[in-house]
């Protein structure tokens, strides 16, 4: 006689709890993060940032003269390299953008682009005029 012959032909026992839907059952195997926000903290800590370079007075004067000239020649396309402060760290990063300038706000000391983005003049480290054929169609 087989060891389990007495129970082999019996029906499966019924649970007193209602059966779980297939969708709810799949949630048991969903990824679980015990530390909410931990992944974001790790990404933030790993982000490479730099200190803002302090420009020499002669470089600042060159940039100011270029901006004064651009204020009267807004159709010229320029490449602006500027510092963007990180929202969570003391440092930041440098960004380059090819654009035309909408206007220069001397009171707020900002460059206003056609996209309405504003760049603080104090954050500009380099201003390059792009060749004429870059913006003529």
N, CA, C and O atoms as a MOPAC input file, in Angstrom:
PM7 MOZYME 1SCF
protein

 N      0.83900 1    -1.17800 1     0.00000 1
 C      0.00000 1     0.00000 1     0.00000 1
 C      0.88900 1     1.24900 1     0.00000 1
 O      1.87500 1     1.35700 1     0.73000 1
 N      0.46900 1     2.20400 1    -0.88200 1
 C      1.21300 1     3.43400 1    -1.01800 1
 C      0.99400 1     4.30400 1     0.21800 1
 O     -0.06500 1     4.27700 1     0.84700 1
 N      1.98500 1     5.04200 1     0.52900 1
 C      1.98400 1     5.88300 1     1.72000 1
 C      0.83200 1     6.90500 1     1.73300 1
 O      0.29900 1     7.20500 1     2.80200 1
 N      0.43500 1     7.44900 1     0.55800 1
 C     -0.58300 1     8.49900 1     0.47800 1
 C     -1.89000 1     8.03700 1    -0.15600 1
 O     -2.70400 1     8.87000 1    -0.55700 1
 N     -2.10300 1     6.76300 1    -0.25300 1
 C     -3.28900 1     6.25900 1    -0.93800 1
 C     -4.59300 1     6.68600 1    -0.27100 1
 O     -5.61300 1     6.81200 1    -0.94900 1
 N     -4.58300 1     6.90100 1     0.97700 1
 C     -5.80700 1     7.28200 1     1.67800 1
 C     -6.24900 1     8.71400 1     1.37300 1
 O     -7.42400 1     9.03700 1     1.55000 1
 N     -5.35700 1     9.56400 1     0.92700 1
 C     -5.74200 1    10.96100 1     0.63500 1
 C     -5.64700 1    11.32400 1    -0.84800 1
 O     -6.01100 1    12.43700 1    -1.23000 1
 N     -5.17000 1    10.41700 1    -1.67900 1
 C     -4.94700 1    10.72700 1    -3.09000 1
 C     -6.22100 1    11.09000 1    -3.82900 1
 O     -6.15900 1    11.95600 1    -4.70100 1
 N     -7.31200 1    10.52600 1    -3.56200 1
 C     -8.54100 1    10.76400 1    -4.30900 1
 C     -9.47800 1    11.74200 1    -3.62000 1
 O    -10.61000 1    11.93000 1    -4.06500 1
 N     -9.03500 1    12.35400 1    -2.56600 1
 C     -9.87200 1    13.33100 1    -1.87000 1
 C     -9.86100 1    14.66100 1    -2.64600 1
 O     -8.90100 1    14.95700 1    -3.35700 1
 N    -10.92800 1    15.45700 1    -2.50400 1
 C    -10.97900 1    16.77300 1    -3.15800 1
 C    -10.09500 1    17.75900 1    -2.38000 1
 O     -9.79400 1    17.58900 1    -1.19900 1
 N     -9.71100 1    18.77500 1    -3.10800 1
 C     -8.83700 1    19.78600 1    -2.52100 1
 C     -9.60600 1    20.53500 1    -1.43100 1
 O    -10.78400 1    20.83500 1    -1.62600 1
 N     -8.98300 1    20.84600 1    -0.29400 1
 C     -9.69000 1    21.57600 1     0.76300 1
 C    -10.05100 1    22.99200 1     0.31000 1
 O     -9.28300 1    23.63800 1    -0.40200 1
 N    -11.21000 1    23.46000 1     0.72400 1
 C    -11.67400 1    24.80900 1     0.39100 1
 C    -11.30100 1    25.76000 1     1.51400 1
 O    -11.43000 1    25.43500 1     2.69400 1
 N    -10.82800 1    26.96000 1     1.11900 1
 C    -10.46100 1    27.97300 1     2.10200 1
 C    -11.71200 1    28.70200 1     2.56400 1
 O    -12.67600 1    28.84200 1     1.81200 1
 N    -11.68800 1    29.15800 1     3.78900 1
 C    -12.81600 1    29.93700 1     4.29300 1
 C    -12.72600 1    31.39800 1     3.83300 1
 O    -13.68200 1    32.15600 1     4.00000 1
 N    -11.57900 1    31.80100 1     3.25300 1
 C    -11.39000 1    33.15200 1     2.73400 1
 C    -11.75700 1    33.18900 1     1.25300 1
 O    -11.55300 1    32.20100 1     0.54800 1
 N    -12.30000 1    34.31900 1     0.76600 1
 C    -12.62000 1    34.41700 1    -0.66600 1
 C    -11.32200 1    34.37500 1    -1.48900 1
 O    -10.28000 1    34.85000 1    -1.03900 1
 N    -11.39800 1    33.81300 1    -2.67600 1
 C    -10.18700 1    33.70300 1    -3.50000 1
 C     -9.77000 1    35.08700 1    -4.00300 1
 O    -10.60200 1    35.94500 1    -4.29500 1
 N     -8.46600 1    35.26600 1    -4.09000 1
 C     -7.88200 1    36.54300 1    -4.50500 1
 C     -7.90600 1    36.63200 1    -6.03000 1
 O     -7.67900 1    35.64400 1    -6.72800 1
 N     -8.18400 1    37.83500 1    -6.53100 1
 C     -8.17700 1    38.01100 1    -7.99300 1
 C     -6.74600 1    37.86200 1    -8.51400 1
 O     -5.78000 1    38.01900 1    -7.76700 1
 N     -6.63100 1    37.55900 1    -9.79900 1
 C     -5.32300 1    37.36800 1   -10.40900 1
 C     -4.50300 1    38.66400 1   -10.34600 1
 O     -3.29000 1    38.62900 1   -10.14000 1
 N     -5.17300 1    39.79600 1   -10.52300 1
 C     -4.49300 1    41.08500 1   -10.46800 1
 C     -3.91000 1    41.33800 1    -9.07800 1
 O     -2.75300 1    41.73800 1    -8.94700 1
 N     -4.72400 1    41.10000 1    -8.03600 1
 C     -4.24200 1    41.30400 1    -6.66900 1
 C     -3.14000 1    40.31700 1    -6.32000 1
 O     -2.21800 1    40.65600 1    -5.57800 1
 N     -3.22100 1    39.15200 1    -6.82500 1
 C     -2.21100 1    38.14300 1    -6.55500 1
 C     -0.86000 1    38.55800 1    -7.13800 1
 O      0.18600 1    38.29200 1    -6.54800 1
 N     -0.89300 1    39.21400 1    -8.30300 1
 C      0.36800 1    39.62600 1    -8.93900 1
 C      1.06800 1    40.72000 1    -8.13600 1
 O      2.29000 1    40.85000 1    -8.21900 1
 N      0.32400 1    41.50700 1    -7.36300 1
 C      0.93900 1    42.56400 1    -6.55500 1
 C      1.86400 1    41.99900 1    -5.48600 1
 O      2.73800 1    42.71300 1    -4.99500 1
 N      1.69600 1    40.76900 1    -5.12500 1
 C      2.57900 1    40.15900 1    -4.12900 1
 C      4.01600 1    40.13100 1    -4.62200 1
 O      4.95200 1    40.13800 1    -3.82200 1
 N      4.19300 1    40.10000 1    -5.94500 1
 C      5.52600 1    39.96200 1    -6.50800 1
 C      6.06500 1    41.27600 1    -7.06600 1
 O      7.10800 1    41.29000 1    -7.71900 1
 N      5.36600 1    42.36800 1    -6.81600 1
 C      5.82500 1    43.67500 1    -7.28600 1
 C      7.06400 1    44.08300 1    -6.49600 1
 O      7.21900 1    43.67900 1    -5.34400 1
 N      7.95500 1    44.88600 1    -7.10200 1
 C      9.15300 1    45.32100 1    -6.36900 1
 C      8.76000 1    46.15700 1    -5.15700 1
 O      7.77600 1    46.89700 1    -5.17600 1
 N      9.53900 1    46.01900 1    -4.13300 1
 C      9.25600 1    46.71100 1    -2.88500 1
 C     10.46100 1    47.55600 1    -2.50700 1
 O     11.59500 1    47.07800 1    -2.52700 1
 N     10.21400 1    48.80300 1    -2.16500 1
 C     11.28500 1    49.68300 1    -1.72400 1
 C     11.01100 1    50.06800 1    -0.27800 1
 O     10.09900 1    50.84400 1     0.00900 1
 N     11.79100 1    49.53000 1     0.60600 1
 C     11.59300 1    49.80800 1     2.02700 1
 C     11.96600 1    51.24300 1     2.37300 1
 O     11.41700 1    51.82700 1     3.30800 1
 N     12.90200 1    51.80500 1     1.61300 1
 C     13.36300 1    53.17000 1     1.88100 1
 C     12.87800 1    54.08900 1     0.76800 1
 O     13.56300 1    54.25700 1    -0.24100 1
 N     11.71900 1    54.67600 1     0.94200 1
 C     11.19300 1    55.55500 1    -0.10900 1
 C     12.07600 1    56.78900 1    -0.22900 1
 O     12.47400 1    57.38700 1     0.77100 1
 N     12.37100 1    57.15400 1    -1.45800 1
 C     13.21100 1    58.30800 1    -1.72500 1
 C     14.70100 1    58.00200 1    -1.73500 1
 O     15.51000 1    58.86500 1    -2.07300 1
 N     15.06600 1    56.78300 1    -1.36900 1
 C     16.48700 1    56.41300 1    -1.29900 1
 C     17.13900 1    56.47500 1    -2.68000 1
 O     18.24800 1    56.99200 1    -2.82200 1
 N     16.45500 1    55.95200 1    -3.69600 1
 C     17.01700 1    55.95600 1    -5.05700 1
 C     17.28200 1    57.38000 1    -5.53500 1
 O     18.30900 1    57.64000 1    -6.16200 1
 N     16.36500 1    58.30600 1    -5.24600 1
 C     16.54800 1    59.69800 1    -5.64800 1
 C     17.74300 1    60.31900 1    -4.93100 1
 O     18.49500 1    61.09100 1    -5.52600 1
 N     17.91800 1    59.98200 1    -3.65400 1
 C     19.05500 1    60.50800 1    -2.88300 1
 C     20.37600 1    60.00500 1    -3.46200 1
 O     21.35100 1    60.75300 1    -3.54000 1
 N     20.40200 1    58.74200 1    -3.86400 1
 C     21.61500 1    58.16800 1    -4.44700 1
 C     21.93600 1    58.86000 1    -5.76400 1
 O     23.09200 1    59.19400 1    -6.02300 1
 N     20.91600 1    59.08000 1    -6.60500 1
 C     21.14200 1    59.77100 1    -7.88500 1
 C     21.64500 1    61.18700 1    -7.65700 1
 O     22.55000 1    61.65100 1    -8.35000 1
 N     21.05300 1    61.87800 1    -6.67500 1
 C     21.44600 1    63.25100 1    -6.37400 1
 C     22.88600 1    63.30100 1    -5.86900 1
 O     23.65100 1    64.18300 1    -6.26100 1
 N     23.25700 1    62.36500 1    -5.00500 1
 C     24.61800 1    62.33200 1    -4.46200 1
 C     25.63200 1    62.02900 1    -5.55200 1
 O     26.76600 1    62.50400 1    -5.49100 1
 N     25.24400 1    61.24900 1    -6.54300 1
 C     26.15000 1    60.88100 1    -7.62000 1
 C     26.26000 1    61.91100 1    -8.72200 1
 O     27.10400 1    61.78300 1    -9.60900 1
 N     25.41000 1    62.94300 1    -8.67700 1
 C     25.43300 1    63.96500 1    -9.72700 1
 C     26.71800 1    64.78900 1    -9.61300 1
 O     27.07100 1    65.27800 1    -8.54000 1
 N     27.39900 1    64.92800 1   -10.73500 1
 C     28.66000 1    65.67200 1   -10.74700 1
 C     28.35600 1    67.15600 1   -10.87100 1
 O     27.65900 1    67.58700 1   -11.78900 1
 N     28.88200 1    67.92300 1    -9.94600 1
 C     28.68800 1    69.37400 1    -9.97100 1
 C     30.05000 1    70.05300 1    -9.87800 1
 O     31.05000 1    69.43400 1    -9.51500 1
 N     30.06100 1    71.33400 1   -10.21500 1
 C     31.30300 1    72.11000 1   -10.20600 1
 C     31.07400 1    73.41500 1    -9.46200 1
 O     29.94400 1    73.88500 1    -9.32500 1
 N     32.16000 1    73.98100 1    -8.99000 1
 C     32.10800 1    75.31100 1    -8.39800 1
 C     31.98600 1    76.34000 1    -9.52500 1
 O     32.49400 1    76.12300 1   -10.62500 1
 N     31.32500 1    77.43600 1    -9.25400 1
 C     31.21400 1    78.50600 1   -10.24600 1
 C     32.56700 1    79.21300 1   -10.36700 1
 O     33.17700 1    79.58900 1    -9.36600 1
 N     33.02400 1    79.38700 1   -11.61400 1
 C     34.27900 1    80.09000 1   -11.87000 1
 C     34.04800 1    81.58900 1   -11.66200 1
 O     33.02700 1    82.13400 1   -12.08200 1
 N     34.98800 1    82.23000 1   -11.02300 1
 C     34.90500 1    83.67400 1   -10.88000 1
 C     35.72500 1    84.28900 1   -12.01100 1
 O     36.92700 1    84.04300 1   -12.12000 1
 N     35.07300 1    85.08500 1   -12.84600 1
 C     35.74400 1    85.67400 1   -14.01200 1
 C     36.59000 1    86.87500 1   -13.61000 1
 O     36.27000 1    87.60300 1   -12.67000 1
 N     37.67100 1    87.05700 1   -14.34400 1
 C     38.51000 1    88.23700 1   -14.15000 1
 C     37.74800 1    89.45500 1   -14.66500 1
 O     36.85200 1    89.34000 1   -15.50100 1
 N     38.12100 1    90.61600 1   -14.15200 1
 C     37.42100 1    91.85300 1   -14.51800 1
 C     37.47200 1    92.12900 1   -16.02200 1
 O     36.49200 1    92.61300 1   -16.58800 1
 N     38.59600 1    91.82900 1   -16.67700 1
 C     38.68700 1    92.09500 1   -18.11200 1
 C     37.73300 1    91.20000 1   -18.90300 1
 O     37.17200 1    91.63900 1   -19.90700 1
 N     37.53900 1    89.93800 1   -18.46200 1
 C     36.58100 1    89.03100 1   -19.11700 1
 C     35.15400 1    89.54100 1   -18.92500 1
 O     34.34700 1    89.50000 1   -19.85300 1
 N     34.84800 1    90.01800 1   -17.72500 1
 C     33.51500 1    90.56800 1   -17.44900 1
 C     33.24500 1    91.77500 1   -18.33900 1
 O     32.13700 1    91.94900 1   -18.84600 1
 N     34.25700 1    92.59800 1   -18.52100 1
 C     34.09400 1    93.78300 1   -19.36000 1
 C     33.84300 1    93.40200 1   -20.81300 1
 O     33.03000 1    94.03300 1   -21.48800 1
 N     34.54100 1    92.36500 1   -21.30100 1
 C     34.33600 1    91.89700 1   -22.67700 1
 C     32.89800 1    91.41000 1   -22.85400 1
 O     32.23900 1    91.75000 1   -23.83600 1
 N     32.41600 1    90.61200 1   -21.89700 1
 C     31.04200 1    90.09300 1   -21.96700 1
 C     30.03800 1    91.23600 1   -21.91700 1
 O     29.07000 1    91.23700 1   -22.67900 1
 N     30.25000 1    92.20600 1   -21.03600 1
 C     29.33900 1    93.35800 1   -20.94700 1
 C     29.31400 1    94.14700 1   -22.25100 1
 O     28.24700 1    94.57900 1   -22.68600 1
 N     30.47200 1    94.34300 1   -22.88300 1
 C     30.51600 1    95.05200 1   -24.16100 1
 C     29.79800 1    94.26800 1   -25.25800 1
 O     29.10100 1    94.84800 1   -26.09100 1
 N     29.97100 1    92.95500 1   -25.25200 1
 C     29.27400 1    92.11400 1   -26.23600 1
 C     27.76000 1    92.21300 1   -26.03100 1
 O     27.00900 1    92.30400 1   -27.00200 1
 N     27.31600 1    92.19500 1   -24.78700 1
 C     25.88100 1    92.28300 1   -24.50300 1
 C     25.30900 1    93.63500 1   -24.89800 1
 O     24.19300 1    93.71100 1   -25.41300 1
 N     26.06600 1    94.70700 1   -24.66100 1
 C     25.61400 1    96.04000 1   -25.07900 1
 C     25.45500 1    96.08900 1   -26.59500 1
 O     24.48400 1    96.65600 1   -27.09800 1
 N     26.40000 1    95.50100 1   -27.32600 1
 C     26.31100 1    95.47500 1   -28.77500 1
 C     25.12700 1    94.62400 1   -29.21900 1
 O     24.39400 1    95.00300 1   -30.13200 1
 N     24.94000 1    93.45900 1   -28.56600 1
 C     23.82500 1    92.56400 1   -28.91500 1
 C     22.46800 1    93.18300 1   -28.63600 1
 O     21.48600 1    92.84400 1   -29.29700 1
 N     22.40100 1    94.06800 1   -27.68400 1
 C     21.12900 1    94.71600 1   -27.36300 1
 C     20.60200 1    95.50100 1   -28.56200 1
 O     19.39500 1    95.70000 1   -28.69100 1
 N     21.49800 1    95.94400 1   -29.43400 1
 C     21.10200 1    96.66800 1   -30.64200 1
 C     21.11200 1    95.79400 1   -31.89400 1
 O     20.70600 1    96.24800 1   -32.96400 1
 N     21.56700 1    94.55200 1   -31.77800 1
 C     21.64800 1    93.62200 1   -32.91200 1
 C     21.07400 1    92.27400 1   -32.48700 1
 O     21.78700 1    91.27100 1   -32.46000 1
 N     19.81400 1    92.25400 1   -32.16300 1
 C     19.18800 1    91.06100 1   -31.58000 1
 C     19.02800 1    89.89300 1   -32.54700 1
 O     18.76200 1    88.77000 1   -32.11700 1
 N     19.18500 1    90.13800 1   -33.84200 1
 C     18.99500 1    89.05500 1   -34.81400 1
 C     20.21900 1    88.13900 1   -34.90700 1
 O     20.16400 1    87.09800 1   -35.56300 1
 N     21.30100 1    88.51300 1   -34.26700 1
 C     22.53900 1    87.72300 1   -34.31500 1
 C     22.41700 1    86.51700 1   -33.38200 1
 O     22.01000 1    86.64200 1   -32.22700 1
 N     22.78100 1    85.33800 1   -33.91700 1
 C     22.74500 1    84.12600 1   -33.09400 1
 C     24.05900 1    84.00700 1   -32.32100 1
 O     25.14100 1    84.23300 1   -32.86300 1
 N     23.93800 1    83.64800 1   -31.05000 1
 C     25.10900 1    83.53200 1   -30.18800 1
 C     25.09700 1    82.19900 1   -29.44500 1
 O     24.05500 1    81.56600 1   -29.27400 1
 N     26.27300 1    81.80000 1   -29.01500 1
 C     26.39400 1    80.64400 1   -28.12700 1
 C     26.74800 1    81.19800 1   -26.74800 1
 O     27.78200 1    81.84300 1   -26.57000 1
 N     25.87700 1    80.93600 1   -25.78400 1
 C     26.09500 1    81.43200 1   -24.42900 1
 C     26.48200 1    80.24800 1   -23.54800 1
 O     25.78100 1    79.23700 1   -23.50900 1
 N     27.59600 1    80.38200 1   -22.84900 1
 C     28.00100 1    79.40000 1   -21.84500 1
 C     27.76400 1    80.05700 1   -20.49200 1
 O     28.30000 1    81.12700 1   -20.20500 1
 N     26.95400 1    79.40000 1   -19.66500 1
 C     26.60800 1    80.00800 1   -18.38200 1
 C     26.47200 1    78.95600 1   -17.28800 1
 O     26.29900 1    77.76600 1   -17.55500 1
 N     26.55400 1    79.42800 1   -16.06300 1
 C     26.49400 1    78.56700 1   -14.88200 1
 C     25.04900 1    78.44000 1   -14.41100 1
 O     24.31500 1    79.42600 1   -14.33500 1
 N     24.65400 1    77.19800 1   -14.09600 1
 C     23.32300 1    76.92900 1   -13.55300 1
 C     23.51200 1    76.30400 1   -12.18000 1
 O     24.08400 1    75.22000 1   -12.06400 1
 N     23.03700 1    76.98000 1   -11.14100 1
 C     23.18500 1    76.46600 1    -9.77200 1
 C     22.26600 1    75.27600 1    -9.57200 1
 O     21.10900 1    75.29800 1    -9.99300 1
 N     22.78200 1    74.23600 1    -8.92900 1
 C     21.99500 1    73.05500 1    -8.60400 1
 C     20.99700 1    73.42200 1    -7.51300 1
 O     21.31200 1    74.21000 1    -6.62200 1
 N     19.79700 1    72.85500 1    -7.57900 1
 C     18.74500 1    73.19000 1    -6.61400 1
 C     19.01200 1    72.61800 1    -5.23000 1
 O     18.50800 1    73.13400 1    -4.23200 1
 N     19.81400 1    71.53600 1    -5.16800 1
 C     20.00800 1    70.86900 1    -3.88700 1
 C     21.43800 1    70.94100 1    -3.36000 1
 O     21.68400 1    70.61600 1    -2.19800 1
 N     22.37400 1    71.35900 1    -4.19100 1
 C     23.77300 1    71.41500 1    -3.77900 1
 C     24.28300 1    72.84700 1    -3.87400 1
 O     23.63800 1    73.72000 1    -4.45500 1
 N     25.45300 1    73.06200 1    -3.28900 1
 C     26.05300 1    74.39200 1    -3.32700 1
 C     26.66000 1    74.68600 1    -4.70400 1
 O     26.79100 1    75.84800 1    -5.08700 1
 N     27.02900 1    73.64500 1    -5.44300 1
 C     27.65500 1    73.82100 1    -6.74200 1
 C     26.60100 1    73.81200 1    -7.84500 1
 O     25.41100 1    73.99800 1    -7.58900 1
 N     27.05600 1    73.59400 1    -9.06800 1
 C     26.13400 1    73.53400 1   -10.19800 1
 C     26.83900 1    72.98000 1   -11.41900 1
 O     27.79800 1    72.21800 1   -11.29900 1
 N     26.36400 1    73.36400 1   -12.59500 1
 C     26.97100 1    72.88400 1   -13.83500 1
 C     26.93700 1    74.00800 1   -14.86400 1
 O     26.23500 1    75.00800 1   -14.70700 1
 N     27.71700 1    73.80900 1   -15.91700 1
 C     27.75700 1    74.79000 1   -16.99300 1
 C     26.92000 1    74.28500 1   -18.16100 1
 O     26.95300 1    73.10400 1   -18.50600 1
 N     26.17900 1    75.19300 1   -18.75200 1
 C     25.28900 1    74.85600 1   -19.85000 1
 C     25.63600 1    75.75600 1   -21.03100 1
 O     25.98800 1    76.92300 1   -20.85700 1
 N     25.53000 1    75.19200 1   -22.24000 1
 C     25.74500 1    75.96700 1   -23.46900 1
 C     24.45300 1    75.96800 1   -24.25500 1
 O     23.75600 1    74.95700 1   -24.34000 1
 N     24.14200 1    77.13400 1   -24.83400 1
 C     22.91200 1    77.24100 1   -25.61600 1
 C     23.17900 1    78.14200 1   -26.82600 1
 O     23.79100 1    79.20300 1   -26.70200 1
 N     22.71300 1    77.70500 1   -27.98000 1
 C     22.74100 1    78.53400 1   -29.19300 1
 C     21.38400 1    79.21100 1   -29.29100 1
 O     20.35400 1    78.53600 1   -29.31100 1
 N     21.37200 1    80.52100 1   -29.35100 1
 C     20.10800 1    81.23900 1   -29.29200 1
 C     20.24900 1    82.64500 1   -29.86000 1
 O     21.35000 1    83.11100 1   -30.15300 1
 N     19.11700 1    83.30000 1   -30.00600 1
 C     19.09500 1    84.74100 1   -30.26000 1
 C     18.45600 1    85.38400 1   -29.03300 1
 O     17.60700 1    84.79400 1   -28.36500 1
 N     18.87900 1    86.57800 1   -28.76600 1
 C     18.44400 1    87.26400 1   -27.55000 1
 C     17.22700 1    88.13100 1   -27.84500 1
 O     17.20400 1    88.88500 1   -28.81800 1
 N     16.22300 1    88.01100 1   -26.99400 1
 C     15.01200 1    88.82800 1   -27.12500 1
 C     15.28900 1    90.24100 1   -26.61100 1
 O     15.02400 1    91.23500 1   -27.28700 1
 N     15.82700 1    90.29600 1   -25.39900 1
 C     16.20000 1    91.60100 1   -24.84200 1
 C     17.11100 1    91.40400 1   -23.64600 1
 O     17.24600 1    90.29700 1   -23.12700 1
 N     17.73200 1    92.48500 1   -23.21800 1
 C     18.60200 1    92.45800 1   -22.05000 1
 C     17.99700 1    93.38500 1   -21.00700 1
 O     17.78900 1    94.57300 1   -21.25300 1
 N     17.71900 1    92.82200 1   -19.84300 1
 C     17.14100 1    93.58300 1   -18.73900 1
 C     18.28900 1    94.07100 1   -17.85400 1
 O     18.85600 1    93.30600 1   -17.07300 1
 N     18.61900 1    95.34500 1   -17.98800 1
 C     19.75300 1    95.91000 1   -17.25200 1
 C     19.42700 1    96.03000 1   -15.76700 1
 O     20.31100 1    95.87500 1   -14.92400 1
 N     18.17200 1    96.30300 1   -15.44400 1
 C     17.78300 1    96.46600 1   -14.03300 1
 C     17.91200 1    95.14500 1   -13.27800 1
 O     18.48500 1    95.10600 1   -12.18900 1
 N     17.37600 1    94.05300 1   -13.85600 1
 C     17.45000 1    92.73600 1   -13.20900 1
 C     18.75300 1    92.00700 1   -13.52800 1
 O     19.02800 1    90.94100 1   -12.97800 1
 N     19.56100 1    92.59900 1   -14.43100 1
 C     20.82600 1    92.00400 1   -14.87900 1
 C     20.60800 1    90.59800 1   -15.42900 1
 O     21.23700 1    89.63000 1   -15.00000 1
 N     19.67800 1    90.52000 1   -16.41300 1
 C     19.32300 1    89.23800 1   -17.01900 1
 C     19.28300 1    89.35500 1   -18.53800 1
 O     18.97800 1    90.40700 1   -19.09900 1
 N     19.60200 1    88.23200 1   -19.18200 1
 C     19.42400 1    88.09600 1   -20.62200 1
 C     18.11900 1    87.33100 1   -20.80100 1
 O     17.95000 1    86.25200 1   -20.23200 1
 N     17.20300 1    87.87700 1   -21.58200 1
 C     15.91300 1    87.22700 1   -21.81600 1
 C     15.91500 1    86.68200 1   -23.24000 1
 O     16.10400 1    87.41700 1   -24.20800 1
 N     15.70100 1    85.37700 1   -23.33800 1
 C     15.70800 1    84.71000 1   -24.63300 1
 C     14.29700 1    84.67100 1   -25.20500 1
 O     13.33100 1    84.95500 1   -24.49700 1
 N     14.17300 1    84.32100 1   -26.48600 1
 C     12.85500 1    84.22700 1   -27.11700 1
 C     12.00100 1    83.12500 1   -26.49300 1
 O     10.77400 1    83.16300 1   -26.58500 1
 N     12.64200 1    82.14800 1   -25.86100 1
 C     11.90100 1    81.08300 1   -25.16400 1
 C     11.43800 1    81.54500 1   -23.78300 1
 O     10.86200 1    80.76500 1   -23.02400 1
 N     11.69000 1    82.81400 1   -23.46100 1
 C     11.39800 1    83.43100 1   -22.16700 1
 C     12.26200 1    82.88500 1   -21.03600 1
 O     12.01500 1    83.17300 1   -19.86500 1
 N     13.26600 1    82.10500 1   -21.38300 1
 C     14.24700 1    81.68100 1   -20.38400 1
 C     15.07900 1    82.89700 1   -20.01500 1
 O     15.36900 1    83.74300 1   -20.86200 1
 N     15.46100 1    82.98000 1   -18.75000 1
 C     16.25000 1    84.10800 1   -18.27000 1
 C     17.59000 1    83.61300 1   -17.76500 1
 O     17.66700 1    82.62400 1   -17.03500 1
 N     18.64100 1    84.30800 1   -18.15800 1
 C     19.98700 1    83.96100 1   -17.73900 1
 C     20.57100 1    85.16900 1   -17.02100 1
 O     20.61600 1    86.26600 1   -17.57600 1
 N     21.01400 1    84.96500 1   -15.79600 1
 C     21.65100 1    86.04700 1   -15.04700 1
 C     22.97200 1    86.40500 1   -15.73200 1
 O     23.77200 1    85.52400 1   -16.04600 1
 N     23.19300 1    87.68900 1   -15.95900 1
 C     24.41300 1    88.14100 1   -16.62300 1
 C     25.64900 1    87.72800 1   -15.81900 1
 O     26.68400 1    87.40800 1   -16.40400 1
 N     25.55400 1    87.73200 1   -14.50100 1
 C     26.68200 1    87.33700 1   -13.65300 1
 C     27.05800 1    85.86900 1   -13.83500 1
 O     28.17600 1    85.47900 1   -13.49700 1
 N     26.14200 1    85.04300 1   -14.36600 1
 C     26.41800 1    83.61900 1   -14.56600 1
 C     27.02400 1    83.31400 1   -15.93300 1
 O     27.45500 1    82.18700 1   -16.17500 1
 N     27.06300 1    84.30200 1   -16.83300 1
 C     27.61800 1    84.09000 1   -18.16700 1
 C     29.14000 1    84.06800 1   -18.06800 1
 O     29.74800 1    84.98100 1   -17.50900 1
 N     29.75500 1    83.00300 1   -18.62200 1
 C     31.21400 1    82.89800 1   -18.61000 1
 C     31.80500 1    83.05400 1   -20.00600 1
 O     32.99300 1    83.34200 1   -20.14700 1
 N     30.97900 1    82.86500 1   -21.04600 1
 C     31.48500 1    83.00100 1   -22.40600 1
 C     30.33600 1    83.32300 1   -23.35400 1
 O     29.23800 1    82.78000 1   -23.23200 1
 N     30.60800 1    84.20900 1   -24.29100 1
 C     29.62000 1    84.62300 1   -25.27500 1
 C     30.31000 1    84.59300 1   -26.63400 1
 O     31.29100 1    85.30200 1   -26.85700 1
 N     29.79200 1    83.76700 1   -27.54000 1
 C     30.41100 1    83.62200 1   -28.86300 1
 C     29.38400 1    83.96300 1   -29.93300 1
 O     28.23600 1    83.52400 1   -29.87000 1
 N     29.80900 1    84.74700 1   -30.91400 1
 C     28.95100 1    85.05100 1   -32.04600 1
 C     29.08500 1    83.91600 1   -33.05300 1
 O     30.19800 1    83.55100 1   -33.43300 1
 N     27.97400 1    83.36300 1   -33.48100 1
 C     27.99400 1    82.26200 1   -34.43500 1
 C     28.11200 1    82.81300 1   -35.85000 1
 O     27.64400 1    83.91700 1   -36.12800 1
 N     28.73300 1    82.05200 1   -36.74100 1
 C     28.86900 1    82.51400 1   -38.12500 1
 C     27.51200 1    82.80700 1   -38.75700 1
 O     26.49600 1    82.20400 1   -38.41200 1
 N     27.53100 1    83.73400 1   -39.67600 1
 C     26.32100 1    84.19900 1   -40.33900 1
 C     25.54200 1    83.05500 1   -40.98100 1
 O     24.31200 1    83.05300 1   -40.93200 1
 N     26.22900 1    82.08500 1   -41.58100 1
 C     25.53900 1    81.00100 1   -42.28800 1
 C     24.82800 1    80.04000 1   -41.33200 1
 O     24.06900 1    79.18600 1   -41.78800 1
 N     25.05300 1    80.15600 1   -40.02400 1
 C     24.34100 1    79.29200 1   -39.06400 1
 C     22.88100 1    79.69500 1   -38.88800 1
 O     22.05300 1    78.87100 1   -38.50000 1
 N     22.56100 1    80.95300 1   -39.17000 1
 C     21.18800 1    81.37500 1   -38.91500 1
 C     20.49800 1    81.97200 1   -40.13500 1
 O     19.36600 1    82.44100 1   -40.02100 1
 N     21.13100 1    81.97100 1   -41.27500 1
 C     20.47800 1    82.43000 1   -42.49900 1
 C     19.92000 1    81.21300 1   -43.21000 1
 O     20.61700 1    80.20900 1   -43.36000 1
 N     18.65300 1    81.28800 1   -43.65800 1
 C     18.02800 1    80.15000 1   -44.31400 1
 C     17.99500 1    80.35100 1   -45.79900 1
 O     17.50100 1    79.49100 1   -46.52800 1

